[in-house]
């Protein structure tokens, strides 16, 4: 990769006193991460199109999505969630004030402790997979769907080792991100999509139950993703030599920060997992409908919010340590960049839910009814998109300051609220229209809004966010452009034919027109309102 220079030679000289190479700007680094992530998400859409085509939305599909969601959920706690938010600030601080030898010492011991813990957990779950399947697929047992239950258990034995592999990949990526090497960690998720595409297209047609091919695709992807990181760590002279030392003070510090962070950063994932458990009690296909709608929400969330949060976390950590007055402006810039994407994306997903789903996923194994049901949950999830994206950025502000208690408290409040909203929304929608899965999506969005608001309020009270005079101007420009885009999309939609009656080529043509019109109107409206490229630069 062109952004990975030669490794620094180990020495005892403080890192802060060595000449620093020029760093990319935040905007450029964010663009690199976002472009790599965009490539991964596009391949992810191809993957999901193939999944819809080969396994549809029936019982086997529900079993696979549960078996895949369990390690994926824990991955976001260990790799992208609590571990990353605890590990990166400590590593950045050590890099700022310590020596290369001290960083290597820290990396070795974290690798040993993390690796041993994950290996033990993986072995436990593989042995006890029926119990895990009973927890996450409770509804399968309640409805006496034993074939689906045992299939889930068997698939878990294959998919769960992915947790160990991808969490160690996340550990390696955290090191690279701390050294401003963002491209390789952002590129790594592509291998999951490539492996699943190959499994779905080349292997699954030859198996009696195609979902087994997908499960093995997940395992192979983990091996490939971890293997990619190691040469780049070697170039930094930071290839881990795992050593187990639970008493090391830096390891203890990470563990103390990590334990509460599991709630603070991963509340949305916990809520989505609760949705899966509750959805297992609903009609066949509910889990798959939520999965496909969630996948479209993940596109803007993963490409932009995660990209920006990934870049600003090490920067905020260093700015907090340096106390140079750039922390607040950097955070406000990240919020503006998120809203610039989140607001129009919310409107577009609400208006284009059916065109998107029918074009991308409606094939032989996926009926029109499935797409209509998924469209309803996609619209419900879209209402919380701004909150989902802001949480990624706002949480980074807390963790970069090594404040774990505040997000934990806020996360618990949001999670409890989600539970209450689940019952408040699901039961009426289930009884009236038999669309209980939409209530689950609404509850998740509602709890995300509460979470984002409380995170914002805490930073405002702490004086971290000042929200200067530029915000009303930015908000007015954003609102004008988003409404102009929505009006244009509605006008085009009125002239188009019903997607249920069209061929795939006709659907694609109509959707392409909507995308072009939406992007053009949004960009033109921003320009007419006075938005210029200089306004996208960091505020400090």
Residue pairs with C-beta under 8 A, 6 or more apart in sequence:
1 181
1 183
1 184
1 232
3 24
3 32
3 181
3 182
3 183
4 181
4 183
4 184
4 232
4 235
4 236
5 21
5 235
6 235
7 234
7 235
7 236
7 237
7 238
8 18
8 100
8 236
8 237
9 100
9 237
10 100
10 101
10 104
10 237
11 99
11 100
11 101
12 99
12 101
13 99
14 97
14 98
14 99
15 95
15 96
15 97
15 98
15 99
15 100
15 103
16 96
16 97
23 180
24 32
24 180
25 537
25 538
26 311
26 312
26 315
26 330
26 333
26 334
26 538
27 536
27 537
27 538
29 180
29 182
29 311
30 307
30 308
30 311
30 337
32 182
32 183
32 186
33 182
33 183
33 186
33 306
33 307
33 308
33 310
33 311
34 303
34 304
34 307
34 308
36 183
36 186
36 187
36 190
37 186
37 189
37 302
37 303
37 306
37 307
38 303
39 187
39 190
40 186
40 187
40 189
40 190
40 193
40 302
41 298
41 299
41 302
41 303
43 190
43 193
43 194
43 197
44 189
44 193
44 295
44 298
44 299
45 295
45 299
45 360
46 193
46 197
47 193
47 196
47 197
47 200
48 292
48 295
48 360
48 361
49 360
49 361
49 363
50 196
50 197
50 200
50 201
51 61
51 196
51 200
51 214
52 292
52 360
52 361
52 362
52 363
52 365
52 366
53 200
53 363
53 364
53 365
53 366
54 200
54 201
54 204
54 205
54 210
54 365
55 61
55 64
55 200
55 204
55 210
55 211
55 214
55 365
56 288
56 364
56 365
56 366
56 370
57 285
57 288
57 289
57 292
57 365
57 366
57 367
57 370
58 284
58 285
58 288
58 365
59 145
59 147
59 148
59 151
59 284
60 148
60 151
60 209
60 210
60 211
61 211
61 287
61 288
62 148
62 280
62 284
62 285
62 287
62 288
63 137
63 140
63 148
63 151
63 152
63 155
63 211
64 155
64 211
64 214
64 215
65 276
65 287
65 288
65 291
66 133
66 136
66 137
66 152
66 276
66 280
66 287
67 133
67 152
67 155
67 156
67 158
67 159
67 215
68 155
68 159
68 214
68 215
68 218
69 136
69 272
69 273
69 276
70 125
70 132
70 136
70 156
70 159
70 160
71 159
71 160
71 161
71 162
71 163
71 166
71 218
72 162
73 269
73 270
73 272
73 273
74 163
74 167
75 162
75 163
75 166
75 167
75 170
76 266
76 269
77 83
77 262
77 266
77 269
78 114
78 118
78 163
78 167
78 170
79 166
79 167
79 169
79 170
79 171
79 173
80 170
80 306
81 261
81 262
81 265
81 266
81 269
82 258
82 259
82 261
82 262
82 264
82 265
82 266
83 114
83 167
83 170
83 171
83 174
83 254
83 258
84 170
84 174
84 313
85 257
85 258
85 261
85 264
85 265
85 313
85 395
85 396
85 399
86 254
86 255
86 257
86 258
86 261
86 399
86 404
87 110
87 171
87 174
87 254
87 258
88 174
88 177
88 178
88 313
88 314
88 317
88 399
89 257
89 313
89 317
89 399
89 400
89 401
89 402
90 106
90 250
90 253
90 254
90 257
90 402
91 103
91 106
91 107
91 174
91 175
91 178
92 178
92 314
92 317
92 318
92 321
93 317
93 321
94 102
94 103
94 106
94 250
95 103
95 178
95 179
96 318
96 321
96 322
97 321
100 237
103 238
104 237
104 238
105 248
106 248
106 250
106 251
107 175
107 238
107 240
108 240
108 241
108 242
108 243
109 243
109 244
109 245
109 248
109 250
109 251
110 171
110 240
110 250
110 251
110 254
111 168
111 171
111 240
111 241
111 242
111 243
112 242
112 243
112 244
112 245
113 244
113 245
113 246
113 251
113 255
114 167
114 168
114 171
115 164
115 168
115 242
116 242
116 244
118 163
118 164
118 167
118 168
119 164
121 163
121 164
122 160
122 161
122 163
122 164
125 132
125 156
125 160
125 163
126 156
126 157
126 160
126 161
129 153
129 154
129 156
129 157
129 160
130 150
130 153
132 153
132 156
132 160
133 140
133 149
133 150
133 152
133 153
133 156
134 141
134 149
135 277
136 152
136 273
136 276
136 277
136 280
137 148
137 149
137 152
137 277
137 280
138 277
138 280
138 281
139 145
139 277
139 278
139 279
139 280
139 281
139 282
140 146
140 148
140 149
140 152
140 280
141 149
142 280
142 281
143 281
151 209
151 211
154 212
155 211
155 212
155 215
158 212
158 215
158 216
158 218
158 219
159 215
159 218
159 219
161 219
161 222
162 218
162 219
162 221
162 222
164 222
165 219
165 222
165 223
165 225
165 226
166 222
166 225
166 226
168 226
169 188
169 222
169 225
169 226
169 228
169 229
171 240
172 185
172 226
172 229
172 230
172 232
172 233
172 240
173 184
173 185
173 188
173 229
174 185
175 233
175 236
175 238
176 182
176 184
176 185
176 229
176 232
176 233
176 236
177 185
177 310
177 311
177 313
177 314
178 314
179 236
180 314
181 232
181 236
182 310
182 311
184 228
184 229
184 232
185 229
185 310
186 307
186 310
187 228
188 225
188 228
188 229
189 225
191 221
191 224
191 225
191 228
192 218
192 221
192 222
192 225
194 221
195 217
195 218
195 220
195 221
195 224
196 214
196 217
196 218
196 221
198 217
199 213
199 214
199 216
199 217
199 220
200 210
200 213
200 214
200 217
203 213
203 216
203 217
204 210
204 211
204 213
204 214
206 213
207 213
230 239
233 239
233 240
245 251
246 252
256 404
257 399
257 402
257 404
259 404
260 404
260 405
260 407
260 408
261 399
261 404
261 407
261 408
263 270
263 407
263 408
263 411
263 412
263 415
264 395
264 398
264 399
264 404
264 406
264 407
264 408
264 410
264 411
265 395
265 399
265 407
265 411
266 411
267 391
267 411
267 414
267 415
267 418
267 447
267 451
268 388
268 391
268 444
268 447
268 448
268 451
270 415
271 414
271 415
271 418
271 443
271 444
271 447
271 448
272 294
272 444
274 418
274 419
274 422
275 290
275 422
275 440
275 441
275 443
275 444
276 287
276 290
278 422
278 426
278 440
279 286
279 287
279 290
279 436
279 437
279 440
280 286
280 287
282 430
282 436
282 437
283 434
283 436
285 370
285 373
286 373
286 436
286 437
288 370
288 374
289 370
289 373
289 374
289 377
289 437
290 374
290 377
290 437
290 440
290 441
292 357
292 361
292 374
292 378
293 353
293 357
293 374
293 375
293 377
293 378
293 380
293 381
293 441
294 381
296 349
296 356
296 357
296 360
296 378
297 349
297 378
297 381
297 382
297 385
297 388
300 341
300 342
300 345
300 385
300 389
301 385
301 388
301 389
301 392
304 337
304 338
304 341
304 342
304 389
305 338
305 341
305 342
305 388
305 389
305 390
305 392
305 393
306 392
308 334
308 337
308 338
308 392
308 393
309 334
309 392
309 393
309 395
309 396
312 330
312 331
312 334
312 393
312 396
312 400
313 396
313 399
313 400
315 330
316 327
316 330
316 331
316 396
316 397
316 400
316 401
317 400
319 326
319 327
319 330
319 400
320 327
320 400
320 401
325 540
326 540
327 397
327 400
327 464
328 464
328 465
328 466
329 538
329 539
329 540
330 538
330 539
330 540
331 393
331 394
331 397
331 459
331 464
331 465
332 465
332 466
332 467
332 468
332 539
333 537
333 538
333 539
333 540
334 393
334 396
335 390
335 393
335 394
336 474
337 536
338 386
338 389
338 390
338 392
338 393
339 386
339 390
339 478
340 478
340 536
341 389
342 385
342 386
342 389
342 390
343 386
343 478
343 479
343 482
344 481
344 482
344 485
344 518
344 522
345 382
345 385
346 382
346 383
346 385
346 386
347 482
347 485
347 486
347 489
348 485
348 486
348 489
348 518
349 356
349 378
349 379
349 381
349 382
349 385
350 379
350 382
350 383
351 486
351 489
351 490
351 493
352 489
352 493
352 511
352 514
353 375
353 376
353 378
353 379
353 382
354 371
354 372
354 375
354 499
355 493
355 496
355 499
355 507
355 510
355 511
355 514
356 378
356 511
357 371
357 374
357 375
357 378
358 368
358 371
358 499
358 500
358 507
359 499
359 504
359 507
359 508
359 510
359 511
361 371
361 374
362 368
362 370
362 371
362 507
368 500
373 435
373 437
376 435
376 437
376 438
377 437
377 438
377 440
377 441
378 441
380 438
380 441
380 442
380 445
381 441
381 444
381 445
382 445
383 442
383 445
384 444
384 445
384 446
384 448
384 449
385 445
386 452
387 445
387 448
387 449
387 451
387 452
387 453
388 448
388 452
390 452
390 455
390 456
391 448
391 451
391 452
391 455
394 452
394 455
394 456
394 459
395 407
395 455
397 459
397 464
398 404
398 406
398 407
398 455
398 458
398 459
399 407
406 455
406 458
407 455
410 451
410 454
410 455
410 458
411 451
413 450
413 451
413 454
414 447
414 448
414 450
414 451
414 454
415 447
417 446
417 447
417 450
418 443
418 444
418 446
418 447
421 442
421 443
421 446
421 447
422 439
422 440
422 443
424 439
424 443
425 438
425 439
425 440
425 442
425 443
425 446
426 436
426 439
426 440
426 443
427 436
427 439
428 439
429 435
429 436
429 438
429 439
430 436
430 439
456 465
459 465
460 467
470 539
473 530
474 535
476 529
477 526
477 529
477 530
477 531
478 526
480 525
480 529
481 522
481 523
481 525
481 526
481 529
481 531
482 522
484 521
484 522
484 524
484 525
485 518
485 521
485 522
485 525
487 521
488 517
488 518
488 521
489 514
489 517
489 518
489 521
492 513
492 514
492 517
493 514
496 510
496 513
496 514
497 506
497 510
499 507
499 510
502 510
